[in-house]
Amino acid sequence: MNSRDRRLGMHRAISRRDFVSGVGVAIGVSLLPACARNGEPVAEGVSAYYPPAETGMRGSHPGSFEAAHAAVQGKHWPAEKTDEHYDLVVVGAGISGLSAAYIYRRDVNPDARILVLDNHDDFGGHAKRNEFTIDGRTLIGFGGTMVMEAPKFYPAAAKQVIQELGIDANRYEHYHDNDLFSSLKISRGVFFDKETFGADYLAIERDVFGGAISDAPLSASAQAELKRLFADKEDYLAGMTPAERLAVLESHSWRDYLEKFAGMGEEALAYVQKMSHGVWAIGADAYPAWLAWSDDYPGFAGMDVGVGYEQSADEADGVFHFPDGNASVARMLVRKLVPGAARGNSMEDIVTARFDYSRLDTEENITRIRLSSTVVEMRHQGGELDADVDVSYVRNGDARTVSAKKVIWAGYHSMLPHICPDMRADQAAAQRSSVRAPLVYTSVLIRNWRSFANLGFWRAYCPGSFFQSVRVSRPVSIGDYHYPQSPDEPMVLHLQHIPLEPGLAAPEQFRAGRRALLETPFDTFERNLRDQLGRMLGPGGFNPARDIAGITVNRWPHGYAYSVDAESGDVAWWPERWKKERRSWVDARQRVGNIAFAGTDASANAMTESAIEEAHRAVHGLTTETAR
Ligand SMILES: Cc1cc2nc3c(=O)[nH]c(=O)nc-3n(C[C@H](O)[C@H](O)[C@H](O)COP(=O)(O)OP(=O)(O)OC[C@H]3O[C@@H](n4cnc5c(N)ncnc54)[C@H](O)[C@@H]3O)c2cc1C
């Protein structure tokens, strides 16, 4: 270990596990939560098994994806045929798969015997809970799906499920502390890093956009450009008709638009490049200008582009965030599906409910949830589309086959052509049009957040850094869960990293990012976050070697669901606003015999409400007589 790593605290015993070539190496075992033995999770079925408390590399964790990748590359497993037969098998225990099981029981058959299979060691899919324990106190973070956006305006089927689970979106104002950050006099910030901008500098937002950015390491011209951009008063397409403006926005990326029409130079462009990372997982170079306009990014001065697009409502209009994000939605679904898995019945008590994972897959359950089980083949018996379906899955290296009257696939479309021989060629081609954007959400437990208070910020955009955003958790207290009110209490931070290759077309960037992500070891994330937090927060008294107490890296190589038009290569960023006639995701999701398709690939829309809506469509699609 070199002296720089030592200074950053790479040697410190904290809650994390390193993986070298897929082999777990326990570090800091004494601080690992009780569910881990000798640094390794205990086997499922033993009540101490509790994956939310696992730290280290999570999300697409080692052990979860290898069988799927092998299947896609053509590997076949001799599967043992079991006598397990179900009314319904659901593939994928994300919000869509869990909703499908719930809706099937509610609308089709309350006594249906259902098996839900998922390749991860936890349920929830992207809706992942991260727990940390420090000084006897449990703090919660989210490893993926973060918020329900405007749940009051969810479409009918999704709204019904949310309401039946007992989630009352109107209560959010009671849980979210609107005053905490202002009472501490902290606001947003921007961290300029020396590699990109020549010097490390933390600007607090009231300075950055209020006009006084003279201390930021930017040239005078870049300062002037950014001030002009964020003042957002100029019409850069003056003299054009609304239709001409729309044509410009539809044919340029946001970056190209700002360069060509707003006269922004390289420094200003470097500043804006990652602003869209969090919401769309793409940078300004491939982020369409019309979408930037619609999302209310600067540079458009309230521009009238005529008919075509409505600008989106402010997301503050009803965002709902549980401390573990939408993992609480997944947990509420599981609590309904598997009696005895967790106590309680309210949106308050779900937050601290401890789940007994040994109850998920027992014979007496009418709905069983089987984790660490990757489906590698699905086919109708005898090739007859009205016959039962054999579903083979790999668990601990062994393949087993169960059968079902009906199957709902709530995984990724792009895998289907490789494992489902019943698929027609044109439908398989449509399924290949699905592409996923990679993302990394990292939760970091720190011993106190005094440095944020000292420096005056709670959230920072970091345009040049490895993690493009760093923030303290949202100030939400629900039920028995209490947000760390004092900066002297421990805190869970949320850091985002979106691996991309600017300059390529968006789908290529996603593919390149996915490859890079699977090759990036845990200690690269750890070293980067220690370095970045040390440089940002050091002037406020933060010492990464001393103050970091736990790290969970949630990597999602298959993150946001998008669809790419096969002919034009265009991404359907917003399916409702897609103008081409061909909609690959609609062709891709057509029922095949007794197999129906849910999940966000089925709507090319990476949103929780879509996951639920698609579950509803898939369930009801299975109840009609027509096979195709
Ligand atoms: C980092 C991140 C943040 C997000 N934030 C938000 C947000 O704030 N709000 C929002 O509305 N949406 C958000 N999303 C979008 C999110 O995808 C959806 O909201 C929703 O959680 C998706 O649910 P799903 O069940 O369709 O898919 P997933 O959550 O992906 O679940 C599918 C499950 O199926 C499993 N699976 C796939 N193939 C197989 C197989 N062969 N065998 C067994 N199992 C398989 C997968 O591994 C996974 O566990 C976010 C997504 C990501 C990646």
The ligand as an SDF file (V2000), in Angstrom:
LIG
                    3D

 53 58  0  0  0  0  0  0  0  0999 V2000
  -29.8460    3.3700  -10.1080 C   0  0  0  0  0  0  0  0  0  0  0  0
  -31.3010    3.4650  -10.5020 C   0  0  0  0  0  0  0  0  0  0  0  0
  -32.0980    4.4490   -9.9640 C   0  0  0  0  0  0  0  0  0  0  0  0
  -33.4430    4.5410  -10.3020 C   0  0  0  0  0  0  0  0  0  0  0  0
  -34.2260    5.5020   -9.7160 N   0  0  0  0  0  0  0  0  0  0  0  0
  -35.5410    5.5460   -9.9950 C   0  0  0  0  0  0  0  0  0  0  0  0
  -36.3890    6.4630   -9.3050 C   0  0  0  0  0  0  0  0  0  0  0  0
  -35.9290    7.2500   -8.4720 O   0  0  0  0  0  0  0  0  0  0  0  0
  -37.7110    6.4470   -9.5790 N   0  0  0  0  0  0  0  0  0  0  0  0
  -38.2520    5.5840  -10.4950 C   0  0  0  0  0  0  0  0  0  0  0  0
  -39.4720    5.5890  -10.6930 O   0  0  0  0  0  0  0  0  0  0  0  0
  -37.4750    4.7020  -11.1520 N   0  0  0  0  0  0  0  0  0  0  0  0
  -36.1460    4.6570  -10.9200 C   0  0  0  0  0  0  0  0  0  0  0  0
  -35.3540    3.7330  -11.5500 N   0  0  0  0  0  0  0  0  0  0  0  0
  -35.9520    2.8530  -12.5570 C   0  0  0  0  0  0  0  0  0  0  0  0
  -36.2440    1.4400  -12.0470 C   0  0  0  0  0  0  0  0  0  0  0  0
  -35.7020    0.6070  -13.0360 O   0  0  0  0  0  0  0  0  0  0  0  0
  -37.7510    1.1810  -11.8980 C   0  0  0  0  0  0  0  0  0  0  0  0
  -38.3780    2.1650  -11.1340 O   0  0  0  0  0  0  0  0  0  0  0  0
  -38.0960   -0.1610  -11.2310 C   0  0  0  0  0  0  0  0  0  0  0  0
  -37.4770   -0.3030   -9.9690 O   0  0  0  0  0  0  0  0  0  0  0  0
  -37.7770   -1.3120  -12.1470 C   0  0  0  0  0  0  0  0  0  0  0  0
  -38.4190   -2.4550  -11.6850 O   0  0  0  0  0  0  0  0  0  0  0  0
  -38.4290   -3.7830  -12.5340 P   0  0  0  0  0  0  0  0  0  0  0  0
  -39.0040   -4.8370  -11.6930 O   0  0  0  0  0  0  0  0  0  0  0  0
  -39.0480   -3.5210  -13.8640 O   0  0  0  0  0  0  0  0  0  0  0  0
  -36.8920   -4.0860  -12.8740 O   0  0  0  0  0  0  0  0  0  0  0  0
  -35.6610   -4.4990  -11.8950 P   0  0  0  0  0  0  0  0  0  0  0  0
  -35.7050   -3.7060  -10.6680 O   0  0  0  0  0  0  0  0  0  0  0  0
  -34.4780   -4.4590  -12.7650 O   0  0  0  0  0  0  0  0  0  0  0  0
  -36.0140   -5.9950  -11.5220 O   0  0  0  0  0  0  0  0  0  0  0  0
  -35.8450   -7.0570  -12.4330 C   0  0  0  0  0  0  0  0  0  0  0  0
  -35.2600   -8.2230  -11.6850 C   0  0  0  0  0  0  0  0  0  0  0  0
  -35.2220   -9.3570  -12.5270 O   0  0  0  0  0  0  0  0  0  0  0  0
  -33.9770   -9.9660  -12.3590 C   0  0  0  0  0  0  0  0  0  0  0  0
  -33.6550  -10.8300  -13.4970 N   0  0  0  0  0  0  0  0  0  0  0  0
  -33.3030  -10.4690  -14.7490 C   0  0  0  0  0  0  0  0  0  0  0  0
  -33.0470  -11.5500  -15.4800 N   0  0  0  0  0  0  0  0  0  0  0  0
  -33.2520  -12.6250  -14.6880 C   0  0  0  0  0  0  0  0  0  0  0  0
  -33.1250  -14.0270  -14.8850 C   0  0  0  0  0  0  0  0  0  0  0  0
  -32.7650  -14.5420  -16.0460 N   0  0  0  0  0  0  0  0  0  0  0  0
  -33.4020  -14.8470  -13.8460 N   0  0  0  0  0  0  0  0  0  0  0  0
  -33.7810  -14.3320  -12.6500 C   0  0  0  0  0  0  0  0  0  0  0  0
  -33.9200  -13.0140  -12.4170 N   0  0  0  0  0  0  0  0  0  0  0  0
  -33.6540  -12.1670  -13.4270 C   0  0  0  0  0  0  0  0  0  0  0  0
  -33.0470   -8.7640  -12.2600 C   0  0  0  0  0  0  0  0  0  0  0  0
  -31.7530   -9.0770  -11.8560 O   0  0  0  0  0  0  0  0  0  0  0  0
  -33.8150   -7.9360  -11.2820 C   0  0  0  0  0  0  0  0  0  0  0  0
  -33.5640   -8.3110   -9.9490 O   0  0  0  0  0  0  0  0  0  0  0  0
  -33.9960    3.6210  -11.2330 C   0  0  0  0  0  0  0  0  0  0  0  0
  -33.1800    2.6340  -11.7980 C   0  0  0  0  0  0  0  0  0  0  0  0
  -31.8450    2.5570  -11.4310 C   0  0  0  0  0  0  0  0  0  0  0  0
  -30.9860    1.4910  -12.0410 C   0  0  0  0  0  0  0  0  0  0  0  0
  1  2  1  0
  2  3  1  0
  2 52  2  0
  3  4  2  0
  4  5  1  0
  4 50  1  0
  5  6  2  0
  6  7  1  0
  6 13  1  0
  7  8  2  0
  7  9  1  0
  9 10  1  0
 10 11  2  0
 10 12  1  0
 12 13  2  0
 13 14  1  0
 14 15  1  0
 14 50  1  0
 15 16  1  0
 16 17  1  0
 16 18  1  0
 18 19  1  0
 18 20  1  0
 20 21  1  0
 20 22  1  0
 22 23  1  0
 23 24  1  0
 24 25  2  0
 24 26  1  0
 24 27  1  0
 27 28  1  0
 28 29  2  0
 28 30  1  0
 28 31  1  0
 31 32  1  0
 32 33  1  0
 33 34  1  0
 33 48  1  0
 34 35  1  0
 35 36  1  0
 35 46  1  0
 36 37  1  0
 36 45  1  0
 37 38  2  0
 38 39  1  0
 39 40  1  0
 39 45  2  0
 40 41  1  0
 40 42  2  0
 42 43  1  0
 43 44  2  0
 44 45  1  0
 46 47  1  0
 46 48  1  0
 48 49  1  0
 50 51  2  0
 51 52  1  0
 52 53  1  0
M  END
$$$$
